[in-house]
């Protein structure tokens, strides 16, 4: 029997190897949050973080315990704006992106 990867594993694998896909994933996660869909945004950003910088490195960079970040982006997480913007700012720098909000 052939073992298949889960969708999350496929997304993370693609984000690790395809910079364009990873950038689109980051943009989509932030867009989802800005449009009011926090659950989808958190899920997308959690997958992006796992595939790119990882929670350990992110935690060190923004001076937040990795376990707190994992909880923040978990299903029950409710990130404070300060923490969320710190994460997004760091992820932008790491990706070499500059995200803007337009109307």
LOGUMI-162120 format. One record per residue (C-alpha): residue number from 1; x, y, z. Coordinates in nm, 2 decimals. Layout:
N
k, X, Y, Z
NUM, X, Y, Z
...
END
This chain:
103
k, X, Y, Z
1, 0.00, 0.00, 0.00
2, 0.13, 0.34, -0.10
3, 0.15, 0.60, 0.19
4, 0.04, 0.94, 0.08
5, 0.13, 1.27, 0.24
6, -0.12, 1.48, 0.42
7, -0.22, 1.81, 0.26
8, -0.03, 2.01, 0.53
9, 0.28, 1.81, 0.45
10, 0.25, 1.88, 0.08
11, 0.20, 2.25, 0.14
12, 0.50, 2.27, 0.37
13, 0.72, 2.06, 0.14
14, 0.63, 2.29, -0.15
15, 0.69, 2.60, 0.05
16, 1.04, 2.47, 0.15
17, 1.14, 2.42, -0.21
18, 0.95, 2.69, -0.41
19, 1.02, 3.05, -0.30
20, 0.73, 3.18, -0.52
21, 0.49, 2.94, -0.35
22, 0.62, 3.03, -0.01
23, 0.57, 3.40, -0.08
24, 0.22, 3.34, -0.20
25, 0.15, 3.14, 0.12
26, 0.27, 3.43, 0.34
27, 0.06, 3.68, 0.14
28, -0.25, 3.46, 0.16
29, -0.21, 3.41, 0.53
30, -0.19, 3.78, 0.60
31, -0.47, 3.86, 0.35
32, -0.70, 3.61, 0.52
33, -0.64, 3.77, 0.86
34, -0.69, 4.12, 0.72
35, -1.02, 4.01, 0.57
36, -1.14, 3.88, 0.90
37, -1.08, 3.51, 0.86
38, -0.84, 3.47, 1.15
39, -0.87, 3.09, 1.17
40, -0.76, 3.04, 0.80
41, -0.49, 3.30, 0.84
42, -0.34, 3.14, 1.15
43, -0.35, 2.80, 0.98
44, -0.17, 2.93, 0.67
45, 0.09, 3.12, 0.87
46, 0.15, 2.82, 1.10
47, 0.23, 2.61, 0.79
48, 0.44, 2.88, 0.65
49, 0.64, 2.92, 0.97
50, 0.69, 2.54, 1.00
51, 0.81, 2.53, 0.64
52, 1.05, 2.83, 0.65
53, 1.20, 2.97, 0.96
54, 1.05, 2.73, 1.22
55, 0.91, 2.83, 1.56
56, 1.25, 2.81, 1.75
57, 1.42, 3.06, 1.52
58, 1.12, 3.29, 1.51
59, 1.09, 3.28, 1.89
60, 1.45, 3.38, 1.93
61, 1.42, 3.66, 1.67
62, 1.11, 3.82, 1.83
63, 1.19, 3.73, 2.19
64, 0.89, 3.51, 2.24
65, 0.89, 3.15, 2.37
66, 0.84, 2.91, 2.07
67, 0.56, 2.73, 2.27
68, 0.38, 3.06, 2.30
69, 0.40, 3.11, 1.93
70, 0.28, 2.76, 1.86
71, -0.02, 2.82, 2.08
72, -0.08, 3.16, 1.93
73, -0.12, 3.01, 1.58
74, -0.31, 2.70, 1.70
75, -0.68, 2.65, 1.67
76, -0.76, 2.81, 2.01
77, -0.49, 3.08, 1.98
78, -0.59, 3.45, 2.00
79, -0.28, 3.65, 1.91
80, -0.24, 4.00, 2.04
81, -0.18, 4.26, 1.78
82, 0.17, 4.34, 1.91
83, 0.28, 3.98, 1.88
84, 0.11, 3.92, 1.55
85, 0.27, 4.23, 1.39
86, 0.61, 4.13, 1.53
87, 0.58, 3.79, 1.37
88, 0.46, 3.93, 1.03
89, 0.74, 4.19, 1.03
90, 1.00, 3.93, 1.09
91, 0.85, 3.69, 0.83
92, 0.85, 3.97, 0.57
93, 1.22, 4.05, 0.63
94, 1.31, 3.68, 0.61
95, 1.12, 3.64, 0.28
96, 1.25, 3.97, 0.14
97, 0.90, 4.10, 0.10
98, 0.73, 4.42, 0.18
99, 0.35, 4.37, 0.23
100, 0.12, 4.67, 0.19
101, -0.25, 4.71, 0.26
102, -0.45, 4.87, -0.03
103, -0.81, 4.96, -0.05
END
